Amino acid sequence: MSTEYGPGRGTAPRRHFLPPVLRAPLEARTWREFGYVLLGLPIGVVLFSYSLVMLVTGLGMLVTFLGAPILAATLASARGFGVMERARARLLLGMDIGSPAPVRAKKGGLLAWTGALLRSGESWRNLLYALVRFPWAVFSFVVGVTFWATGWGVLTFPLWQWAYRDANGGRIVLFHDTWGTTVDPGVPLQTALVCALGLVLVIATPYVLRGLTAVDRLMVGALLGPSRLESRVSELESDRGVVVDTAAADLRRIERDLHDGAQARLVALAMDLGLAKEKLTQDPEAAARMVDEAHGEVKTALQELRDLARGIHPAVLTDRGLDAALSSLAARCTVPVKVEVDLPERPAPAIEGIAYFTVSELLQNISKHSRARTATADVWQSQDRLLIQVSDDGVGGADTAGGSGLSGLADRLGAVDGVLVVDSPQGGPTRITAELPWRE
């Protein structure tokens, strides 16, 4: 049977006849990194000269009203240079760097924008990049070009040696006269040694370039990327919004359950008891039947209140921990569930509660949608993380997309730096793994 390769048919495995060391000088990555090093010097000269002149001018003019606007213009220019450098790193180094947060002034106007720029940490880091990048650009340009030109020049020695043969009486001076390095092209061994030296330099050049661009990657990531602190603050603000929305949704659910369940039953119970009271003297038997029915309604209302309290925070979880609480959940599930809890100690109370409600939500999904015959719920600790895995042999097809309950559950876990991973192919089985921090 033949195998076709092409769009939509898979990809044929690429066969390389050269070892990786010999392929490295010819790879596209090496040429892109060499291009990055070459462009680094002229760009570094422009950025350094402009930024230094503007910075010195702005600092010198701070005694006048022009100093702050000049500094703000310098920082704005540095941010523009940062956009260009991120694009260059993305194109030639394959770095995917997010843009820093835009400068936002609390009030409109030039003065507010100037103050926001001067307070912007990203802007100052971009300016610092323009200043410290220049000496490194000079060093990397000299080293990179020297290795590249010397390596390829010496490797191709037999192709150009004829042009200099007459100048030195049949000998060619390589590198520098003071080294005393001369080669007689008429001696094959000397020519072979020169070519071997060139091959060594050519092979070493890609790794030298990778070392040079590794420093560039560090500088670009540290000085031109988004601030870790501000990214974390933004993430926490987003998580806070999720927590607030989740709490509001839980309050609405509790209010709805109280209004439509226990409250409605208690209102009906009060009415039945009132009617029974009126019939007590006229028709004692009917009143007794109504009291008996009211007694049944009281039991039902109490059960609904217990279920509601269990949905808020079950007492068994507080008293006995996850093992007993999850066993209680499994007993109420319509699908047989095997529970395994292996924890050396109890996690933080908030994490324990989230773990309980995560398993509760997943078991409810199994009862409603999976058509499974059996299910398992495993909980264990791995270093400083609490891991939960709920599996079933149902029809599969569970997905966190489309605003499903799993999507909301993933958002809740994300609010505490948790992760939800769903593995549920069509036809099953389904395996859902949740990961939570052991402590808050």
Sequence and secondary structure as in RCSB ss.txt:
>XXXX:A:sequence
MSTEYGPGRGTAPRRHFLPPVLRAPLEARTWREFGYVLLGLPIGVVLFSYSLVMLVTGLGMLVTFLGAPILAATL
ASARGFGVMERARARLLLGMDIGSPAPVRAKKGGLLAWTGALLRSGESWRNLLYALVRFPWAVFSFVVGVTFWAT
GWGVLTFPLWQWAYRDANGGRIVLFHDTWGTTVDPGVPLQTALVCALGLVLVIATPYVLRGLTAVDRLMVGALLG
PSRLESRVSELESDRGVVVDTAAADLRRIERDLHDGAQARLVALAMDLGLAKEKLTQDPEAAARMVDEAHGEVKT
ALQELRDLARGIHPAVLTDRGLDAALSSLAARCTVPVKVEVDLPERPAPAIEGIAYFTVSELLQNISKHSRARTA
TADVWQSQDRLLIQVSDDGVGGADTAGGSGLSGLADRLGAVDGVLVVDSPQGGPTRITAELPWRE
>XXXX:A:secstr
     STTS       SS HHHHGGGSHHHHHHHHHHHHHHHHHHHHHHHHHHHHHHHHHGGGSTTHHHHHHHHH
HHHHHHHHHHHHHHHHHT            SS SHHHHHHHHHH HHHHHHHHHHHHHHHHHHHHHHHHHHHHHH
HHHHHTHHHHGGGGTGGGTT EE S GGGT EE TT HHHHHHHHHHHHHHHHHHHHHHHHHHHHHHHHHHHHTS
  HHHHHHHHHHHHHHHHHHHHHHHHHHHHHHIIIIIHHHHHHHHHHHHHHHHHTTT HHHHHHHHHHHHHHHHH
HHHHHHHHHHHH  HHHHHH HHHHHHHHHHHSSS EEEEEE SS   HHHHHHHHHHHHHHHHHIIIII  S E
EEEEEEETTEEEEEEEE S     S TT HHHHHHHHHHTTT EEEEE  TT  EEEEEEEES  
